[in-house]
Amino acid sequence: VPALALPEAPAREPVESLSQYDAVKLFIERAGKVRSNFVVTNDNAPAVAQICSDLDGIPLAIELAAARVRMLSLEQIAAGLADRFHLLTGGARTAQPRHQTLRASVDWSHDLLSDQERVLFRRLGVFAGGFTLDSAEEVCADDQLDRYAILDLLTALVDKSLVVTVERGPAVRYGMLKMVRQYALDRLEQSREDRQLRDRHLSHFAALAGEAEPALVAPGSDRWLSILDNEARNMAAALEHALLTDPLVAMRIAVAHAMYWTLRGRVAEAETAYSAVLAAAPEPSALRARTLWARAWLKLHGEGGQPAIALAQDAIELAEQFGDLSTIARALDVIGALGNFVDPVNSRPTLERGAELAREAGDDWALGVNLLDIALTLLCQEREADAMPAFYAL
């Protein structure tokens, strides 16, 4: 049975509009049968919309949730959906066993799968926010599951409604409804493959982040922005797992996201990530210096000021220990760019030093930003004639 039409959550529409959505309409109808005085008002309508959204508009799940209004408030039901397989029991006694609980319904579908389909199904649960065929092949294939069989197995799971397809741009993405993914994760844990799959998921997305890093400052960066938009939840899951298992990999992922987080304005997300990785891997290293620069770079485009300068200075001090001229050049640009607004004359030598080190390190991007900020120092001094050749030098 396909999912029913859903309102957005959190709902901002009046109750009259929400009641036109099939998912909400079904909830109201079923809730009214178990509690005759059940009424949806503007006050509780957002909770109804949230419940229907969390249940992905699946009719069976909505019916089971509505049956709970006899004993629970709408707010309690919405909160309880965090453990939805426990909450959603109590289907009609006359219903077939697979309809009596949500888990039984998914169990029934799972039991109809072949052995290979079950293996792929549970492994796909490791993906957060969907996946591509390439990602599924890279993460899920091994000696037990042939890479070249995954497309056919995935097609079978789509045909059986356990996986959904989503068209995004030129490539097809796949995903699972939230409750189905939770079930798949339960199965993955029972199989004792969960750590292995999370490690492979991390390896795959760490490599993707590394590939994206230089591409985001090169022609065609829009394509990579779209890729990282689509994979944001997978990257967050990979970063979370890396923090627990390999903090240096977590640090590399965070550094690789510096441009993406800046271009998308995801400053709060970046700050949380940098704070976590720096705490998890406190040992001095060139990578830690690069992370300090990345955090300074984000602050340059966020709150700016002294916090960004302090981080950049820390990055320089640490990078000097490891002879990392590239990171020094990038950190000097942060300091020079911030100084440009208050003292463009004295910030120029900092930027010129940054450009010199960037040339020596072969870091074209660091060279470009330092030269750009040198040109801006001239503009701030109303020296347009001198600034234009500096711009052309870019």
One Martini backbone bead per residue (centre of mass of N, CA, C, O) as a GRO file, in nm:
protein
  394
    1VAL     BB    1   0.095   0.036   0.026
    2PRO     BB    2   0.093   0.348  -0.016
    3ALA     BB    3   0.161   0.644   0.075
    4LEU     BB    4   0.030   0.915   0.222
    5ALA     BB    5  -0.062   1.219   0.239
    6LEU     BB    6   0.140   1.497   0.363
    7PRO     BB    7   0.236   1.708   0.584
    8GLU     BB    8   0.425   1.921   0.718
    9ALA     BB    9   0.709   1.911   0.945
   10PRO     BB   10   0.598   2.136   1.106
   11ALA     BB   11   0.290   2.246   1.140
   12ARG     BB   12   0.118   2.557   0.985
   13GLU     BB   13  -0.170   2.467   0.965
   14PRO     BB   14  -0.481   2.450   0.983
   15VAL     BB   15  -0.703   2.207   1.058
   16GLU     BB   16  -0.860   2.218   0.789
   17SER     BB   17  -0.612   2.157   0.608
   18LEU     BB   18  -0.502   1.897   0.741
   19SER     BB   19  -0.771   1.723   0.690
   20GLN     BB   20  -0.700   1.679   0.371
   21TYR     BB   21  -0.506   1.471   0.446
   22ASP     BB   22  -0.494   1.136   0.432
   23ALA     BB   23  -0.334   1.073   0.689
   24VAL     BB   24  -0.503   1.249   0.883
   25LYS     BB   25  -0.778   1.134   0.816
   26LEU     BB   26  -0.716   0.847   0.914
   27PHE     BB   27  -0.648   0.913   1.204
   28ILE     BB   28  -0.917   1.043   1.284
   29GLU     BB   29  -1.097   0.803   1.218
   30ARG     BB   30  -0.958   0.591   1.409
   31ALA     BB   31  -0.969   0.755   1.673
   32GLY     BB   32  -1.285   0.782   1.681
   33LYS     BB   33  -1.334   0.467   1.729
   34VAL     BB   34  -1.177   0.464   2.026
   35ARG     BB   35  -1.268   0.784   2.066
   36SER     BB   36  -1.550   0.966   2.057
   37ASN     BB   37  -1.411   1.257   2.171
   38PHE     BB   38  -1.232   1.300   1.935
   39VAL     BB   39  -1.037   1.605   1.865
   40VAL     BB   40  -0.926   1.838   1.633
   41THR     BB   41  -0.703   2.104   1.686
   42ASN     BB   42  -0.488   2.364   1.674
   43ASP     BB   43  -0.322   2.246   1.915
   44ASN     BB   44  -0.305   1.920   1.813
   45ALA     BB   45  -0.236   1.909   1.507
   46PRO     BB   46   0.078   1.898   1.509
   47ALA     BB   47   0.092   1.614   1.635
   48VAL     BB   48  -0.050   1.465   1.408
   49ALA     BB   49   0.146   1.546   1.184
   50GLN     BB   50   0.397   1.421   1.317
   51ILE     BB   51   0.303   1.132   1.325
   52CYS     BB   52   0.257   1.094   1.020
   53SER     BB   53   0.547   1.166   0.941
   54ASP     BB   54   0.701   0.951   1.113
   55LEU     BB   55   0.517   0.723   0.946
   56ASP     BB   56   0.523   0.796   0.630
   57GLY     BB   57   0.207   0.740   0.563
   58ILE     BB   58   0.141   0.461   0.678
   59PRO     BB   59  -0.146   0.308   0.731
   60LEU     BB   60  -0.086   0.095   0.947
   61ALA     BB   61   0.069   0.284   1.140
   62ILE     BB   62  -0.161   0.487   1.180
   63GLU     BB   63  -0.366   0.292   1.299
   64LEU     BB   64  -0.194   0.207   1.545
   65ALA     BB   65  -0.161   0.492   1.663
   66ALA     BB   66  -0.464   0.565   1.692
   67ALA     BB   67  -0.526   0.336   1.905
   68ARG     BB   68  -0.369   0.505   2.145
   69VAL     BB   69  -0.586   0.731   2.232
   70ARG     BB   70  -0.716   0.574   2.468
   71MET     BB   71  -0.425   0.611   2.659
   72LEU     BB   72  -0.298   0.852   2.492
   73SER     BB   73  -0.153   1.119   2.403
   74LEU     BB   74  -0.032   1.279   2.133
   75GLU     BB   75   0.241   1.348   2.262
   76GLN     BB   76   0.308   1.058   2.354
   77ILE     BB   77   0.305   0.932   2.078
   78ALA     BB   78   0.522   1.106   1.945
   79ALA     BB   79   0.744   1.026   2.150
   80GLY     BB   80   0.714   0.702   2.114
   81LEU     BB   81   0.831   0.682   1.811
   82ALA     BB   82   1.129   0.624   1.888
   83ASP     BB   83   0.975   0.328   1.968
   84ARG     BB   84   0.771   0.204   1.745
   85PHE     BB   85   0.775  -0.113   1.784
   86HIS     BB   86   0.654  -0.095   2.074
   87LEU     BB   87   0.399   0.086   2.041
   88LEU     BB   88   0.287  -0.063   1.766
   89THR     BB   89   0.031  -0.218   1.896
   90GLY     BB   90  -0.295  -0.353   1.875
   91GLY     BB   91  -0.446  -0.479   1.668
   92ALA     BB   92  -0.686  -0.630   1.535
   93ARG     BB   93  -0.797  -0.950   1.610
   94THR     BB   94  -0.898  -1.006   1.301
   95ALA     BB   95  -0.636  -0.979   1.199
   96GLN     BB   96  -0.369  -1.051   1.063
   97PRO     BB   97  -0.073  -1.108   1.210
   98ARG     BB   98   0.087  -0.894   1.028
   99HIS     BB   99  -0.125  -0.654   1.145
  100GLN     BB  100  -0.092  -0.640   1.468
  101THR     BB  101   0.198  -0.540   1.404
  102LEU     BB  102   0.454  -0.376   1.278
  103ARG     BB  103   0.669  -0.595   1.304
  104ALA     BB  104   0.502  -0.821   1.178
  105SER     BB  105   0.481  -0.688   0.903
  106VAL     BB  106   0.788  -0.681   0.847
  107ASP     BB  107   0.845  -0.975   0.899
  108TRP     BB  108   0.678  -1.081   0.665
  109SER     BB  109   0.845  -0.944   0.444
  110HIS     BB  110   1.121  -1.064   0.527
  111ASP     BB  111   1.046  -1.373   0.496
  112LEU     BB  112   1.017  -1.340   0.168
  113LEU     BB  113   1.306  -1.335   0.144
  114SER     BB  114   1.596  -1.391   0.045
  115ASP     BB  115   1.903  -1.433   0.165
  116GLN     BB  116   2.035  -1.203  -0.004
  117GLU     BB  117   1.821  -0.987   0.052
  118ARG     BB  118   1.864  -0.979   0.360
  119VAL     BB  119   2.151  -0.885   0.360
  120LEU     BB  120   2.108  -0.620   0.210
  121PHE     BB  121   1.887  -0.497   0.380
  122ARG     BB  122   2.046  -0.469   0.650
  123ARG     BB  123   2.288  -0.306   0.529
  124LEU     BB  124   2.124  -0.051   0.432
  125GLY     BB  125   2.074   0.067   0.723
  126VAL     BB  126   2.350   0.235   0.741
  127PHE     BB  127   2.202   0.444   0.586
  128ALA     BB  128   2.169   0.799   0.580
  129GLY     BB  129   1.961   0.953   0.357
  130GLY     BB  130   2.054   0.747   0.165
  131PHE     BB  131   2.152   0.611  -0.172
  132THR     BB  132   2.361   0.470  -0.397
  133LEU     BB  133   2.469   0.225  -0.589
  134ASP     BB  134   2.769   0.266  -0.539
  135SER     BB  135   2.749   0.262  -0.230
  136ALA     BB  136   2.624  -0.016  -0.200
  137GLU     BB  137   2.857  -0.170  -0.333
  138GLU     BB  138   3.089  -0.068  -0.148
  139VAL     BB  139   2.958  -0.147   0.140
  140CYS     BB  140   2.798  -0.442   0.092
  141ALA     BB  141   3.019  -0.583  -0.041
  142ASP     BB  142   3.144  -0.930  -0.051
  143ASP     BB  143   3.187  -1.263  -0.012
  144GLN     BB  144   2.865  -1.284   0.043
  145LEU     BB  145   2.829  -1.023  -0.162
  146ASP     BB  146   2.798  -0.953  -0.475
  147ARG     BB  147   2.839  -0.671  -0.654
  148TYR     BB  148   2.678  -0.771  -0.925
  149ALA     BB  149   2.401  -0.836  -0.748
  150ILE     BB  150   2.283  -0.569  -0.627
  151LEU     BB  151   2.090  -0.459  -0.837
  152ASP     BB  152   1.890  -0.697  -0.833
  153LEU     BB  153   1.834  -0.689  -0.526
  154LEU     BB  154   1.737  -0.396  -0.518
  155THR     BB  155   1.501  -0.433  -0.710
  156ALA     BB  156   1.350  -0.632  -0.527
  157LEU     BB  157   1.315  -0.432  -0.286
  158VAL     BB  158   1.149  -0.231  -0.444
  159ASP     BB  159   0.919  -0.424  -0.532
  160LYS     BB  160   0.870  -0.479  -0.199
  161SER     BB  161   0.885  -0.184  -0.047
  162LEU     BB  162   1.173  -0.158   0.124
  163VAL     BB  163   1.254   0.029  -0.114
  164VAL     BB  164   1.319   0.353  -0.235
  165THR     BB  165   1.288   0.595  -0.492
  166VAL     BB  166   1.498   0.887  -0.584
  167GLU     BB  167   1.502   1.168  -0.775
  168ARG     BB  168   1.839   1.324  -0.830
  169GLY     BB  169   1.899   1.425  -1.097
  170PRO     BB  170   2.097   1.202  -1.283
  171ALA     BB  171   2.049   1.031  -1.021
  172VAL     BB  172   1.966   0.755  -0.829
  173ARG     BB  173   1.802   0.725  -0.525
  174TYR     BB  174   1.795   0.556  -0.217
  175GLY     BB  175   1.560   0.424   0.037
  176MET     BB  176   1.410   0.440   0.367
  177LEU     BB  177   1.193   0.412   0.578
  178LYS     BB  178   1.223   0.471   0.900
  179MET     BB  179   1.104   0.200   1.010
  180VAL     BB  180   1.262   0.014   0.819
  181ARG     BB  181   1.544   0.098   0.905
  182GLN     BB  182   1.520   0.014   1.197
  183TYR     BB  183   1.481  -0.282   1.132
  184ALA     BB  184   1.746  -0.324   0.979
  185LEU     BB  185   1.928  -0.249   1.221
  186ASP     BB  186   1.836  -0.476   1.401
  187ARG     BB  187   1.934  -0.700   1.208
  188LEU     BB  188   2.229  -0.612   1.200
  189GLU     BB  189   2.285  -0.655   1.499
  190GLN     BB  190   2.205  -0.957   1.509
  191SER     BB  191   2.440  -1.034   1.294
  192ARG     BB  192   2.713  -0.878   1.376
  193GLU     BB  193   2.771  -0.644   1.132
  194ASP     BB  194   2.768  -0.344   1.224
  195ARG     BB  195   3.067  -0.265   1.256
  196GLN     BB  196   3.160  -0.340   0.972
  197LEU     BB  197   2.960  -0.151   0.820
  198ARG     BB  198   3.044   0.115   0.958
  199ASP     BB  199   3.335   0.105   0.859
  200ARG     BB  200   3.268   0.104   0.553
  201HIS     BB  201   3.106   0.360   0.554
  202LEU     BB  202   3.334   0.540   0.652
  203SER     BB  203   3.538   0.483   0.427
  204HIS     BB  204   3.364   0.585   0.193
  205PHE     BB  205   3.301   0.884   0.305
  206ALA     BB  206   3.591   0.973   0.348
  207ALA     BB  207   3.670   0.950   0.050
  208LEU     BB  208   3.457   1.147  -0.058
  209ALA     BB  209   3.554   1.393   0.101
  210GLY     BB  210   3.841   1.394  -0.022
  211GLU     BB  211   3.740   1.439  -0.316
  212ALA     BB  212   3.581   1.711  -0.260
  213GLU     BB  213   3.779   1.919  -0.152
  214PRO     BB  214   3.924   2.016  -0.427
  215ALA     BB  215   3.654   2.046  -0.598
  216LEU     BB  216   3.535   2.306  -0.437
  217VAL     BB  217   3.799   2.484  -0.579
  218ALA     BB  218   3.676   2.413  -0.863
  219PRO     BB  219   3.561   2.343  -1.142
  220GLY     BB  220   3.241   2.206  -1.073
  221SER     BB  221   3.137   2.247  -0.769
  222ASP     BB  222   2.828   2.209  -0.785
  223ARG     BB  223   2.827   1.903  -0.795
  224TRP     BB  224   2.955   1.866  -0.506
  225LEU     BB  225   2.741   2.011  -0.350
  226SER     BB  226   2.514   1.811  -0.420
  227ILE     BB  227   2.643   1.561  -0.305
  228LEU     BB  228   2.669   1.671  -0.009
  229ASP     BB  229   2.376   1.723   0.032
  230ASN     BB  230   2.282   1.424  -0.002
  231GLU     BB  231   2.526   1.323   0.220
  232ALA     BB  232   2.498   1.459   0.502
  233ARG     BB  233   2.395   1.221   0.681
  234ASN     BB  234   2.625   1.027   0.620
  235MET     BB  235   2.853   1.209   0.720
  236ALA     BB  236   2.750   1.234   1.010
  237ALA     BB  237   2.764   0.930   1.071
  238ALA     BB  238   3.064   0.894   1.010
  239LEU     BB  239   3.168   1.098   1.215
  240GLU     BB  240   3.049   0.964   1.466
  241HIS     BB  241   3.201   0.694   1.433
  242ALA     BB  242   3.491   0.813   1.427
  243LEU     BB  243   3.494   0.933   1.714
  244LEU     BB  244   3.486   0.632   1.839
  245THR     BB  245   3.727   0.485   1.642
  246ASP     BB  246   3.869   0.745   1.451
  247PRO     BB  247   3.962   1.063   1.502
  248LEU     BB  248   4.138   1.122   1.247
  249VAL     BB  249   3.914   1.075   1.044
  250ALA     BB  250   3.726   1.287   1.156
  251MET     BB  251   3.919   1.520   1.098
  252ARG     BB  252   3.931   1.484   0.788
  253ILE     BB  253   3.633   1.532   0.736
  254ALA     BB  254   3.616   1.817   0.857
  255VAL     BB  255   3.825   1.949   0.672
  256ALA     BB  256   3.682   1.871   0.397
  257HIS     BB  257   3.419   2.064   0.492
  258ALA     BB  258   3.492   2.366   0.498
  259MET     BB  259   3.372   2.467   0.225
  260TYR     BB  260   3.091   2.357   0.246
  261TRP     BB  261   3.004   2.495   0.511
  262THR     BB  262   3.052   2.778   0.404
  263LEU     BB  263   2.874   2.782   0.140
  264ARG     BB  264   2.611   2.679   0.327
  265GLY     BB  265   2.614   2.803   0.625
  266ARG     BB  266   2.719   2.559   0.840
  267VAL     BB  267   2.840   2.667   1.120
  268ALA     BB  268   2.726   2.506   1.361
  269GLU     BB  269   2.806   2.226   1.256
  270ALA     BB  270   3.107   2.285   1.238
  271GLU     BB  271   3.163   2.361   1.533
  272THR     BB  272   3.083   2.090   1.652
  273ALA     BB  273   3.291   1.921   1.496
  274TYR     BB  274   3.556   2.066   1.580
  275SER     BB  275   3.525   2.033   1.881
  276ALA     BB  276   3.520   1.719   1.878
  277VAL     BB  277   3.791   1.651   1.724
  278LEU     BB  278   3.986   1.812   1.908
  279ALA     BB  279   3.913   1.646   2.165
  280ALA     BB  280   3.972   1.350   2.043
  281ALA     BB  281   4.260   1.487   1.906
  282PRO     BB  282   4.520   1.636   2.091
  283GLU     BB  283   4.752   1.569   1.928
  284PRO     BB  284   5.015   1.668   1.769
  285SER     BB  285   4.965   1.788   1.424
  286ALA     BB  286   4.908   1.866   1.102
  287LEU     BB  287   4.604   1.806   1.115
  288ARG     BB  288   4.540   1.989   1.354
  289ALA     BB  289   4.628   2.248   1.218
  290ARG     BB  290   4.420   2.230   0.989
  291THR     BB  291   4.173   2.238   1.179
  292LEU     BB  292   4.226   2.515   1.298
  293TRP     BB  293   4.197   2.658   1.031
  294ALA     BB  294   3.909   2.568   0.960
  295ARG     BB  295   3.782   2.704   1.205
  296ALA     BB  296   3.879   2.987   1.135
  297TRP     BB  297   3.740   3.006   0.860
  298LEU     BB  298   3.453   2.987   0.970
  299LYS     BB  299   3.476   3.236   1.159
  300LEU     BB  300   3.533   3.441   0.939
  301HIS     BB  301   3.221   3.369   0.825
  302GLY     BB  302   3.108   3.453   1.103
  303GLU     BB  303   3.209   3.603   1.383
  304GLY     BB  304   3.502   3.637   1.394
  305GLY     BB  305   3.766   3.787   1.506
  306GLN     BB  306   3.951   3.675   1.768
  307PRO     BB  307   3.888   3.368   1.744
  308ALA     BB  308   4.012   3.339   1.458
  309ILE     BB  309   4.296   3.443   1.522
  310ALA     BB  310   4.370   3.241   1.744
  311LEU     BB  311   4.344   2.988   1.566
  312ALA     BB  312   4.548   3.074   1.350
  313GLN     BB  313   4.789   3.094   1.542
  314ASP     BB  314   4.782   2.800   1.633
  315ALA     BB  315   4.821   2.681   1.351
  316ILE     BB  316   5.099   2.804   1.299
  317GLU     BB  317   5.254   2.690   1.540
  318LEU     BB  318   5.203   2.390   1.462
  319ALA     BB  319   5.291   2.390   1.159
  320GLU     BB  320   5.591   2.464   1.213
  321GLN     BB  321   5.667   2.186   1.342
  322PHE     BB  322   5.587   2.042   1.036
  323GLY     BB  323   5.629   2.222   0.777
  324ASP     BB  324   5.334   2.360   0.699
  325LEU     BB  325   5.289   2.591   0.460
  326SER     BB  326   4.994   2.578   0.377
  327THR     BB  327   4.864   2.634   0.655
  328ILE     BB  328   5.006   2.898   0.708
  329ALA     BB  329   4.892   3.051   0.462
  330ARG     BB  330   4.594   3.023   0.546
  331ALA     BB  331   4.618   3.160   0.826
  332LEU     BB  332   4.724   3.432   0.726
  333ASP     BB  333   4.468   3.505   0.573
  334VAL     BB  334   4.282   3.531   0.812
  335ILE     BB  335   4.437   3.759   0.953
  336GLY     BB  336   4.446   3.957   0.711
  337ALA     BB  337   4.140   3.977   0.655
  338LEU     BB  338   4.066   4.095   0.935
  339GLY     BB  339   4.272   4.338   0.927
  340ASN     BB  340   4.154   4.490   0.677
  341PHE     BB  341   3.919   4.647   0.839
  342VAL     BB  342   4.136   4.816   1.038
  343ASP     BB  343   4.445   4.755   0.882
  344PRO     BB  344   4.544   4.745   0.564
  345VAL     BB  345   4.843   4.815   0.572
  346ASN     BB  346   4.940   4.592   0.796
  347SER     BB  347   4.805   4.333   0.649
  348ARG     BB  348   4.972   4.297   0.387
  349PRO     BB  349   5.232   4.144   0.485
  350THR     BB  350   5.079   3.891   0.571
  351LEU     BB  351   4.969   3.822   0.285
  352GLU     BB  352   5.242   3.811   0.140
  353ARG     BB  353   5.347   3.577   0.306
  354GLY     BB  354   5.121   3.383   0.228
  355ALA     BB  355   5.183   3.382  -0.078
  356GLU     BB  356   5.473   3.281  -0.061
  357LEU     BB  357   5.408   3.006   0.081
  358ALA     BB  358   5.206   2.903  -0.129
  359ARG     BB  359   5.408   2.881  -0.360
  360GLU     BB  360   5.605   2.688  -0.215
  361ALA     BB  361   5.364   2.467  -0.161
  362GLY     BB  362   5.147   2.459  -0.406
  363ASP     BB  363   4.891   2.647  -0.310
  364ASP     BB  364   4.657   2.785  -0.502
  365TRP     BB  365   4.434   2.868  -0.309
  366ALA     BB  366   4.604   3.029  -0.104
  367LEU     BB  367   4.708   3.224  -0.313
  368GLY     BB  368   4.436   3.342  -0.402
  369VAL     BB  369   4.335   3.458  -0.125
  370ASN     BB  370   4.576   3.640  -0.071
  371LEU     BB  371   4.556   3.811  -0.331
  372LEU     BB  372   4.272   3.910  -0.287
  373ASP     BB  373   4.334   4.054  -0.010
  374ILE     BB  374   4.539   4.246  -0.122
  375ALA     BB  375   4.344   4.395  -0.310
  376LEU     BB  376   4.153   4.486  -0.078
  377THR     BB  377   4.353   4.668   0.069
  378LEU     BB  378   4.366   4.873  -0.165
  379LEU     BB  379   4.066   4.947  -0.167
  380CYS     BB  380   4.061   5.047   0.135
  381GLN     BB  381   4.276   5.283   0.027
  382GLU     BB  382   4.184   5.389  -0.256
  383ARG     BB  383   4.363   5.188  -0.474
  384GLU     BB  384   4.248   5.098  -0.763
  385ALA     BB  385   4.491   5.096  -0.959
  386ASP     BB  386   4.647   4.879  -0.785
  387ALA     BB  387   4.425   4.655  -0.760
  388MET     BB  388   4.375   4.549  -1.049
  389PRO     BB  389   4.639   4.388  -1.094
  390ALA     BB  390   4.586   4.198  -0.855
  391PHE     BB  391   4.336   4.067  -0.976
  392TYR     BB  392   4.474   3.967  -1.239
  393ALA     BB  393   4.674   3.770  -1.084
  394LEU     BB  394   4.446   3.548  -1.039
   0.00000   0.00000   0.00000
